């Protein structure tokens, strides 16, 4: 199997917004579509997307994990970007059709089908810098994927950045390509200069998240993460982990905390990132003021690994779903 996100199925779901309404969605071959050079998205970044997964369980049935939450978040992103907001029913139908139409291309466990709903503004108007796009494309790609960690899961190294921001203060909650583009240069520099895997953005010494994932620190019996205030993404995997932790008796704290507090907790803590693609990525070391600070012993934390195993077991039907997160569509 190709690297994560580089192999695609033969079909995608597609829908056009024009004449003030969504047209009838269709299934089409995965091929180029027409986008003019003056399209709104190419000039003013009117784009948002989602990422979720479908699983073929051992009984042959196809399941989606918390896809209704992805629908809600995509609609919220569309609203923030002043894009036409797809109806919940439209998104629900298109996601299911995109998956079921390629059911014979969905790999068996532990692999899965990654699903990428995408919404872009397509109005032909380069004078619309201060206007919303009145036309849009909504399409859903699907990609058979294996484990995100092709070489095996390993502890990551993060550079603590107190200068740069991943996003504007209230736009981090929007899943838009512009936020990822804004973070890319500092992530590339961190890799080149420090050998870091990612950047932990901490503007004015306030811990937020990395360029592509939410951040957690597990200090003794406390699972601590940045509160949702608009500056970070309301991650669905993030929320799932917090619910698992609460169910197991951990004290889950969503709050603002500083770099100094984080550094003081690290010797007897575990740290990890969360997101759809990798589920959980353990963090072993932090680079701060040209010094290395290890989380615990710098290796993969036992509870971090336990959270990852518990969540993937629910997603793959190997553990009871007491949270009603999984939906069967076939």
C-alpha positions as CSV (number, residue, x, y, z in Angstrom):
1,X,0.0,0.0,0.0
2,X,1.2,3.5,-0.8
3,X,2.1,6.0,1.8
4,X,-0.9,7.4,3.8
5,X,-3.1,9.6,1.6
6,X,-1.5,8.8,-1.7
7,X,-3.7,6.0,-3.0
8,X,-7.3,6.7,-3.9
9,X,-10.5,4.7,-4.9
10,X,-12.1,4.8,-8.3
11,X,-15.1,7.0,-7.5
12,X,-15.9,10.2,-5.6
13,X,-19.1,11.9,-4.6
14,X,-19.7,15.3,-6.2
15,X,-22.2,18.2,-5.8
16,X,-22.3,21.7,-7.2
17,X,-23.8,24.8,-5.6
18,X,-25.2,27.3,-8.1
19,X,-28.3,29.4,-8.6
20,X,-28.6,29.7,-4.8
21,X,-29.1,26.0,-4.3
22,X,-27.4,22.7,-4.0
23,X,-27.8,20.6,-7.2
24,X,-28.4,16.9,-7.2
25,X,-25.3,15.0,-6.0
26,X,-23.7,12.4,-8.2
27,X,-21.0,9.7,-8.2
28,X,-18.3,10.3,-10.7
29,X,-14.9,8.8,-11.6
30,X,-12.0,10.2,-9.7
31,X,-10.7,12.5,-12.4
32,X,-9.9,16.2,-12.9
33,X,-12.7,18.6,-12.8
34,X,-12.9,22.1,-14.4
35,X,-11.7,24.9,-12.2
36,X,-11.1,28.3,-13.9
37,X,-8.0,30.5,-13.1
38,X,-10.3,33.1,-11.6
39,X,-12.0,30.8,-9.1
40,X,-12.6,32.3,-5.7
41,X,-10.7,29.5,-3.9
42,X,-7.5,30.1,-5.8
43,X,-7.3,33.7,-4.8
44,X,-9.1,34.0,-1.4
45,X,-8.6,30.5,0.1
46,X,-12.3,29.7,0.4
47,X,-11.9,26.1,1.3
48,X,-12.5,23.7,4.2
49,X,-12.4,19.9,4.6
50,X,-12.9,17.0,7.0
51,X,-11.1,13.7,7.7
52,X,-12.8,10.6,8.9
53,X,-12.6,6.8,8.5
54,X,-14.7,3.8,7.5
55,X,-13.9,0.3,8.6
56,X,-14.7,-3.1,7.3
57,X,-15.3,-5.2,10.4
58,X,-14.6,-8.9,10.7
59,X,-18.3,-9.5,10.1
60,X,-18.0,-7.9,6.7
61,X,-20.1,-4.8,7.6
62,X,-19.0,-1.3,6.9
63,X,-18.9,1.2,9.8
64,X,-18.3,4.9,10.2
65,X,-16.8,6.5,13.3
66,X,-18.5,9.6,14.6
67,X,-19.2,10.9,11.1
68,X,-22.1,13.0,12.3
69,X,-19.6,15.1,14.3
70,X,-17.6,15.6,11.1
71,X,-20.8,16.8,9.4
72,X,-21.4,19.4,12.1
73,X,-17.8,20.6,12.0
74,X,-17.7,21.0,8.2
75,X,-20.9,23.0,8.4
76,X,-19.3,25.2,11.1
77,X,-16.2,25.7,8.9
78,X,-18.3,26.6,5.9
79,X,-20.2,29.2,7.9
80,X,-16.9,30.7,9.2
81,X,-15.6,30.9,5.6
82,X,-18.9,32.4,4.3
83,X,-19.3,29.4,1.9
84,X,-22.6,27.9,1.0
85,X,-23.5,25.6,3.9
86,X,-24.4,22.0,2.9
87,X,-27.5,20.5,4.5
88,X,-26.8,17.8,7.0
89,X,-28.9,15.3,5.0
90,X,-26.9,16.1,1.9
91,X,-23.6,15.5,3.6
92,X,-24.9,12.4,5.3
93,X,-26.0,10.9,2.0
94,X,-22.9,11.9,0.1
95,X,-20.5,10.4,2.7
96,X,-22.4,7.1,2.7
97,X,-22.6,7.0,-1.1
98,X,-18.9,7.8,-1.4
99,X,-18.1,4.9,0.8
100,X,-20.7,2.3,-0.4
101,X,-19.9,3.0,-4.0
102,X,-16.3,1.7,-3.5
103,X,-17.1,-1.0,-0.9
104,X,-15.1,-3.6,-2.7
105,X,-12.1,-1.3,-2.5
106,X,-12.2,-0.9,1.3
107,X,-9.4,-2.9,2.8
108,X,-9.8,-5.4,5.7
109,X,-8.7,-4.6,9.2
110,X,-6.5,-3.2,10.6
111,X,-6.5,-1.0,7.5
112,X,-9.4,1.4,6.8
113,X,-10.9,3.9,4.3
114,X,-9.9,7.5,4.9
115,X,-12.7,9.9,3.8
116,X,-12.0,13.5,2.8
117,X,-15.1,15.7,2.3
118,X,-14.0,19.0,0.7
119,X,-15.8,22.3,0.0
120,X,-14.4,25.0,-2.2
121,X,-15.6,28.4,-3.5
122,X,-15.7,28.4,-7.3
123,X,-17.3,31.7,-8.3
124,X,-15.4,33.4,-11.2
125,X,-14.7,36.7,-9.6
126,X,-11.3,38.0,-8.6
127,X,-13.0,41.2,-7.4
128,X,-14.6,39.3,-4.6
129,X,-12.0,39.7,-1.9
130,X,-14.6,41.1,0.4
131,X,-17.5,38.9,-0.8
132,X,-18.6,35.4,-0.3
133,X,-18.4,32.9,-3.2
134,X,-21.9,32.3,-4.6
135,X,-20.8,29.1,-6.2
136,X,-19.1,26.0,-4.8
137,X,-18.0,22.4,-5.3
138,X,-18.5,19.8,-2.6
139,X,-16.7,16.6,-3.2
140,X,-15.7,13.5,-1.2
141,X,-12.5,11.6,-1.9
142,X,-11.8,8.2,-0.4
143,X,-8.4,6.7,0.2
144,X,-7.5,3.1,1.4
145,X,-5.0,3.6,4.2
146,X,-2.9,1.5,6.5
147,X,-1.3,2.6,9.7
148,X,-0.1,6.2,9.6
149,X,3.2,5.1,11.2
150,X,4.6,3.0,8.3
151,X,7.8,2.4,10.2
152,X,6.1,1.7,13.5
153,X,4.9,4.1,16.2
154,X,7.7,6.1,17.9
155,X,7.9,9.0,20.3
156,X,8.0,12.3,18.5
157,X,10.2,15.4,19.2
158,X,8.4,18.8,19.3
159,X,9.9,22.2,19.1
160,X,8.2,24.7,21.5
161,X,7.6,27.9,19.6
162,X,6.6,30.9,21.7
163,X,6.7,33.4,18.8
164,X,4.6,32.0,15.9
165,X,0.9,31.2,15.9
166,X,-0.7,28.3,14.0
167,X,-3.7,30.4,13.2
168,X,-5.4,33.7,14.0
169,X,-6.8,33.8,17.6
170,X,-10.4,32.8,16.7
171,X,-9.8,30.9,13.4
172,X,-8.0,27.8,14.7
173,X,-11.4,26.1,15.2
174,X,-11.9,26.1,11.4
175,X,-10.6,23.2,9.4
176,X,-9.3,25.2,6.5
177,X,-6.2,24.7,4.4
178,X,-5.0,28.2,5.2
179,X,-4.3,27.2,8.8
180,X,-2.1,24.4,7.6
181,X,-0.3,26.6,5.1
182,X,0.4,29.2,7.8
183,X,2.1,26.6,10.0
184,X,4.1,24.9,7.3
185,X,7.2,27.2,7.2
186,X,7.8,27.1,10.9
187,X,7.4,23.3,10.9
188,X,9.9,22.9,8.0
189,X,12.4,25.1,9.8
190,X,12.0,23.1,13.0
191,X,12.8,19.9,11.1
192,X,15.8,21.4,9.3
193,X,17.3,23.3,12.3
194,X,16.4,21.0,15.3
195,X,15.5,17.6,13.9
196,X,12.0,18.1,15.3
197,X,9.0,16.2,14.0
198,X,6.5,19.0,14.7
199,X,6.0,22.4,16.3
200,X,4.0,23.0,19.5
201,X,2.7,26.5,19.1
202,X,2.8,28.5,22.3
203,X,2.3,32.2,21.5
204,X,3.2,34.4,24.4
205,X,4.1,31.1,26.3
206,X,0.5,29.8,26.2
207,X,0.4,26.1,25.1
208,X,-2.0,25.5,22.2
209,X,-1.5,22.7,19.6
210,X,0.8,21.5,16.8
211,X,0.5,22.3,13.1
212,X,-1.8,19.4,12.5
213,X,-2.9,17.8,15.8
214,X,-4.3,18.5,19.3
215,X,-1.9,18.3,22.2
216,X,-2.3,16.4,25.6
217,X,-0.2,16.0,28.7
218,X,-1.0,13.3,31.2
219,X,0.4,14.4,34.5
220,X,-0.2,11.8,37.2
221,X,-4.0,11.3,37.2
222,X,-4.7,14.5,35.3
223,X,-5.3,14.6,31.5
224,X,-4.7,18.2,30.5
225,X,-5.4,19.9,27.2
226,X,-6.0,23.5,25.9
227,X,-9.6,24.6,26.3
228,X,-11.7,25.3,23.2
229,X,-11.7,29.0,22.8
230,X,-11.5,29.3,19.0
231,X,-7.8,29.1,18.7
232,X,-7.5,25.3,18.4
233,X,-9.4,22.7,16.4
234,X,-12.2,21.0,18.2
235,X,-10.8,17.6,17.4
236,X,-13.1,14.6,17.3
237,X,-10.3,12.2,18.3
238,X,-9.5,14.8,21.0
239,X,-13.0,14.6,22.4
240,X,-13.1,10.7,22.1
241,X,-9.9,10.5,24.2
242,X,-11.3,12.8,26.9
243,X,-14.4,10.7,27.1
244,X,-12.4,7.5,27.4
245,X,-10.2,9.1,30.1
246,X,-13.2,10.3,32.1
247,X,-14.7,6.8,31.9
248,X,-11.6,5.4,33.4
249,X,-11.4,7.8,36.4
250,X,-8.8,10.3,35.1
251,X,-9.4,13.9,35.9
252,X,-9.8,15.6,32.5
253,X,-8.9,19.3,32.5
254,X,-9.5,21.7,29.6
255,X,-7.7,24.9,30.5
256,X,-5.1,27.5,29.6
257,X,-1.6,26.5,30.7
258,X,1.9,27.9,30.2
259,X,5.1,26.6,28.8
260,X,6.7,26.8,32.3
261,X,3.9,24.7,33.7
262,X,4.3,22.2,31.0
263,X,8.1,21.9,31.5
264,X,7.6,21.5,35.3
265,X,5.1,18.6,34.7
266,X,7.2,16.7,32.1
267,X,9.5,14.6,34.4
268,X,6.6,12.6,35.7
269,X,4.2,12.9,32.7
270,X,3.3,11.4,29.3
271,X,2.5,13.6,26.3
272,X,0.8,12.9,23.0
273,X,-0.9,14.3,19.9
274,X,-4.3,13.3,18.7
275,X,-6.0,13.3,15.2
276,X,-7.9,11.2,12.8
277,X,-5.0,10.0,10.7
278,X,-2.6,8.8,13.4
279,X,-5.2,8.5,16.2
280,X,-2.5,9.1,18.9
281,X,1.1,10.1,18.4
282,X,3.3,9.8,21.5
283,X,5.7,12.7,22.3
284,X,9.0,11.8,23.9
285,X,11.0,15.1,23.9
286,X,10.5,18.8,23.7
287,X,13.1,21.3,22.5
288,X,12.9,24.6,24.5
289,X,15.6,27.3,24.7
290,X,18.0,24.9,22.9
291,X,17.6,22.3,25.7
292,X,15.9,18.9,25.5
293,X,13.2,18.1,28.0
294,X,11.9,14.5,28.1
295,X,8.3,13.5,28.9
296,X,8.9,10.9,31.5
297,X,11.7,8.6,30.3
298,X,11.3,9.9,26.7
299,X,9.7,6.7,25.5
300,X,6.1,5.9,24.6
301,X,4.0,6.2,27.7
302,X,2.0,3.1,28.7
303,X,-1.2,5.0,29.2
304,X,-0.8,6.8,25.9
305,X,-0.5,3.4,24.2
306,X,-3.5,2.2,26.2
307,X,-5.7,5.1,25.0
308,X,-4.6,4.4,21.4
309,X,-5.4,0.7,21.7
310,X,-8.8,1.3,23.3
311,X,-9.9,3.8,20.7
312,X,-8.8,1.7,17.7
313,X,-10.4,-1.3,19.3
314,X,-13.8,0.5,19.4
315,X,-13.3,1.8,15.8
316,X,-12.5,-1.7,14.6
317,X,-15.2,-3.6,16.5
318,X,-12.9,-5.4,18.9
319,X,-14.3,-3.6,22.0
320,X,-17.8,-2.7,23.0
321,X,-18.9,0.8,21.8
322,X,-20.4,2.1,25.0
323,X,-20.4,5.7,23.6
324,X,-22.5,5.0,20.4
325,X,-19.7,6.3,18.3
326,X,-19.9,3.7,15.5
327,X,-22.6,3.6,12.7
328,X,-23.1,0.7,10.5
329,X,-24.0,1.6,6.9
330,X,-23.8,-1.8,5.3
